[in-house]
Amino acid sequence: MVGDEERPGKADNLILDELTEQLDRTFKLLRGDMDQAANLAFAQVRVDTAVEARLLNELAEREPLAHPERFTDAHRLAMHAMEVLDRDGWRRPRLPRLGPLRSPAELAVEFVAQYVVRSYVADTVRALARLYARRESQSPPESVERRVLARARIQADRLTLGFRGGASGLPTVLIGGAAIPVVASLARQFGAVKPSETVLIAGGSVLFLVFAALAFILLQGAGLARRRVTVVGRQPMEALYETIGHCGRPPEDDADTIALVAIGLTAITWFILPVVLVTLATVFRG
């Protein structure tokens, strides 16, 4: 009987050996100039751009953790930051003097900021759970990296049950605000509403105030959430991703999306709504 060591092709000329050697060369070359490496070193694998060279660099780096000795500390700090953000990161906005409207405005701004902050926390914890699971699968059995990643992954999985995201009512508020002009337009089209000039002025004033208030609340809430995420959560997350290594950038919050909605409402308030009201008034006069 031919032994395993004598069987041709049993352990020789494996694709894995060739790929490992190729990735080692890639890793060494990418320590230098990325563009030069892309142009000169990777004809065998058809690397055409520096972006593809960087992707190979990610593949060539096979350590599951860049700094395993600091990973646990960074993980604990990031989890503490997420707790603080989820609990208090959306409270007590700084608003201008609004008189008797200050209290309801503060509640509304906190409502928006709570949605953004808690959505960010939930997305971040879910992203970490996925990342930990993937890096755990890449770790050698019985290694230190596998043990610490397994513990961190179990913790992140448990936390996803508690960090469920922002208040679900915010999309309803946004849809309701955007639906006001649509409903009015449909009513006008089918003859359900035939307002006089006085009604148009009154209705336009109400819409102006509603849109202006929504834009103010959304912009203030998004700004508050972005500041709190930046101050409390950004650096701990970047420190954690640094200890993991070669894992992209930490998740971002939704403040930009909320701010864009606020800008759109502002544009409707100051530009579109006056034109629509003047046009309707002209039509009804005729």
C-alpha positions in Angstrom: 0.0 0.0 0.0 1.3 3.4 -0.9 1.7 5.7 2.1 0.1 9.1 2.3 3.5 10.7 1.9 4.1 8.8 -1.3 0.8 9.6 -3.1 1.4 12.0 -5.9 -0.5 15.3 -5.4 -1.4 14.6 -1.8 0.4 17.6 -0.4 2.2 19.1 -3.4 1.2 21.8 -5.8 -1.9 22.8 -3.8 -3.7 25.9 -4.9 -3.6 27.0 -1.3 0.2 27.0 -1.3 0.4 29.0 -4.5 -2.2 31.5 -3.2 -0.4 31.9 0.1 2.9 32.6 -1.5 1.3 35.0 -3.9 -0.4 36.9 -1.0 2.8 37.0 0.9 4.5 38.7 -2.1 1.5 41.1 -2.3 1.7 42.0 1.3 5.4 42.8 1.0 5.0 44.9 -2.2 2.1 46.8 -0.8 4.3 48.0 2.1 5.7 50.3 -0.6 4.0 52.2 -3.4 0.4 51.0 -4.0 0.2 52.3 -7.6 3.6 50.8 -8.5 2.5 47.5 -7.0 -0.7 47.5 -9.0 1.1 48.3 -12.2 4.1 46.0 -11.9 3.5 43.2 -9.5 0.1 41.6 -10.1 -0.1 40.7 -13.8 -0.7 37.1 -12.7 -4.0 38.0 -10.9 -4.9 40.8 -13.3 -4.9 43.7 -10.8 -5.5 46.8 -12.8 -6.0 49.6 -10.2 -4.7 50.7 -6.9 -8.1 50.0 -5.4 -7.8 46.3 -6.3 -4.2 46.3 -5.0 -5.6 47.6 -1.6 -8.2 44.8 -1.7 -5.5 42.3 -2.1 -3.6 43.9 0.8 -6.7 43.3 2.9 -6.7 39.7 1.8 -2.9 39.3 2.4 -3.3 40.5 6.0 -4.5 37.3 7.6 -4.2 38.1 11.3 -7.7 38.2 12.9 -6.7 41.0 15.3 -4.1 43.6 14.7 -3.5 44.2 18.4 -5.0 41.3 20.3 -3.5 42.4 23.6 -5.5 45.7 23.5 -8.7 44.4 21.9 -10.5 43.6 25.1 -9.9 47.0 26.6 -11.0 48.7 23.4 -14.1 46.5 23.2 -15.1 47.3 26.7 -14.7 51.1 26.1 -16.8 51.0 23.0 -19.6 49.1 24.7 -19.6 51.6 27.5 -19.8 54.4 25.0 -22.8 52.8 23.4 -24.5 52.5 26.7 -23.9 56.2 27.5 -25.1 57.2 24.1 -28.3 55.1 24.2 -29.2 56.3 27.7 -28.3 60.0 27.6 -26.8 60.9 24.3 -30.0 62.6 23.0 -31.1 64.6 26.1 -31.0 68.3 27.0 -30.5 70.1 23.7 -29.4 73.7 23.7 -32.1 75.8 22.0 -32.6 79.5 21.4 -35.1 81.4 23.6 -38.5 80.3 22.4 -40.6 81.5 25.4 -43.6 79.2 26.1 -42.7 77.0 23.1 -39.3 76.0 24.6 -40.6 72.9 26.4 -42.5 71.4 23.5 -39.7 72.3 21.1 -37.2 70.6 23.5 -39.3 67.4 23.6 -39.6 67.3 19.8 -35.8 67.9 19.3 -35.1 65.1 21.8 -37.5 62.8 20.0 -35.5 63.3 16.7 -32.1 63.1 18.4 -33.2 59.9 20.2 -34.1 58.3 16.9 -30.8 59.1 15.3 -28.6 58.2 18.3 -30.4 54.9 19.1 -30.4 53.9 15.5 -26.7 54.5 15.4 -26.1 52.5 18.5 -28.2 49.6 17.2 -26.5 49.6 13.8 -23.1 49.8 15.4 -23.7 46.9 17.8 -25.1 44.7 15.0 -22.1 45.6 12.8 -19.7 44.6 15.6 -21.5 41.3 16.1 -21.1 40.5 12.4 -17.4 41.6 12.4 -16.6 39.6 15.5 -18.2 36.5 14.1 -16.3 36.8 10.9 -12.9 37.3 12.6 -13.7 34.5 15.0 -14.1 32.2 12.1 -10.6 33.3 10.8 -8.8 32.6 14.1 -6.8 29.5 14.6 -8.5 26.9 16.9 -7.6 27.3 20.6 -5.8 30.6 19.9 -6.1 33.7 22.2 -7.7 35.6 19.4 -10.4 33.1 19.0 -11.2 33.1 22.7 -11.4 36.9 23.1 -13.4 37.2 19.8 -15.9 34.5 20.9 -16.5 36.3 24.2 -16.9 39.7 22.5 -19.2 38.2 19.8 -21.5 36.6 22.4 -21.7 39.9 24.3 -22.5 41.8 21.1 -25.2 39.3 20.1 -26.8 39.7 23.5 -26.7 43.5 23.3 -28.5 43.5 20.0 -31.6 42.5 21.9 -31.4 45.5 24.1 -30.3 48.1 21.5 -33.2 48.0 19.1 -32.9 51.4 17.4 -34.7 54.7 17.5 -38.3 55.6 18.0 -40.4 54.1 15.3 -42.7 57.2 15.2 -40.2 59.5 13.4 -40.8 58.1 9.9 -44.6 58.6 10.5 -43.9 62.3 11.4 -41.8 62.8 8.3 -44.3 61.0 6.0 -47.2 63.0 7.5 -45.4 66.3 7.0 -44.5 65.4 3.4 -48.1 64.2 2.7 -49.8 67.5 3.6 -49.2 69.2 0.2 -49.9 66.0 -1.7 -53.3 65.6 0.0 -54.2 69.3 -0.6 -53.2 69.0 -4.3 -55.3 65.8 -4.8 -58.3 67.5 -3.1 -58.0 70.5 -5.3 -57.6 68.3 -8.4 -60.8 66.4 -7.8 -62.8 69.4 -6.7 -63.1 68.4 -3.1 -61.7 71.7 -2.0 -62.5 75.1 -3.6 -61.1 77.6 -1.2 -61.5 81.3 -1.3 -58.6 83.7 -1.2 -58.9 84.1 2.5 -58.9 80.3 3.0 -55.8 80.1 0.8 -54.0 82.7 2.9 -55.0 81.0 6.1 -54.1 77.5 4.9 -50.8 78.7 3.4 -49.9 80.4 6.7 -50.6 77.2 8.6 -48.5 75.1 6.2 -45.7 77.7 6.3 -45.6 77.4 10.1 -45.8 73.6 10.1 -43.0 73.2 7.6 -40.8 75.8 9.3 -41.3 74.1 12.7 -40.6 70.7 11.3 -37.5 71.9 9.5 -36.2 73.6 12.8 -36.9 70.5 14.9 -35.3 68.1 12.4 -32.2 70.2 12.0 -31.7 70.8 15.7 -32.3 67.1 16.5 -29.9 65.9 13.8 -27.2 68.4 14.9 -27.6 67.3 18.5 -27.3 63.7 17.6 -24.2 64.2 15.4 -22.5 66.2 18.2 -23.2 63.5 20.8 -22.2 60.6 18.6 -18.9 62.5 17.7 -18.1 63.4 21.3 -19.0 60.1 23.0 -18.9 57.4 20.4 -16.6 58.2 17.5 -13.2 57.9 19.2 -13.9 54.7 21.1 -15.2 53.1 17.9 -12.1 54.2 16.0 -9.9 52.8 18.7 -11.7 49.5 18.6 -11.5 49.2 14.8 -7.7 50.0 15.1 -7.2 47.1 17.4 -9.1 44.8 15.0 -7.3 46.1 11.9 -8.2 45.9 8.2 -11.9 46.1 8.8 -13.0 49.3 7.1 -14.6 52.3 8.9 -17.0 52.3 11.8 -20.7 52.8 11.0 -22.1 56.3 10.5 -25.2 57.8 12.0 -28.3 59.0 10.0 -28.0 62.7 10.9 -27.1 63.7 7.4 -30.3 62.1 6.1 -32.4 63.9 8.7 -30.7 67.2 7.9 -31.4 66.7 4.2 -35.1 66.3 5.0 -35.0 69.5 7.0 -33.3 71.4 4.1 -36.0 70.0 1.8 -38.8 71.3 4.1 -37.1 74.6 4.3 -37.0 74.9 0.5 -40.7 74.0 0.4 -41.4 76.6 3.0 -39.6 79.5 1.4 -39.7 78.8 -2.3 -42.3 76.2 -3.4 -45.2 77.0 -1.1 -45.4 80.7 -1.9 -45.4 80.0 -5.6 -48.1 77.4 -5.3 -50.3 79.8 -3.2 -49.9 82.6 -5.6 -50.7 80.3 -8.6 -53.8 79.0 -6.9 -54.9 82.5 -5.9 -54.5 83.6 -9.6 -56.5 80.7 -10.8 -59.4 81.3 -8.4 -59.5 84.9 -9.3 -60.0 84.0 -12.9 
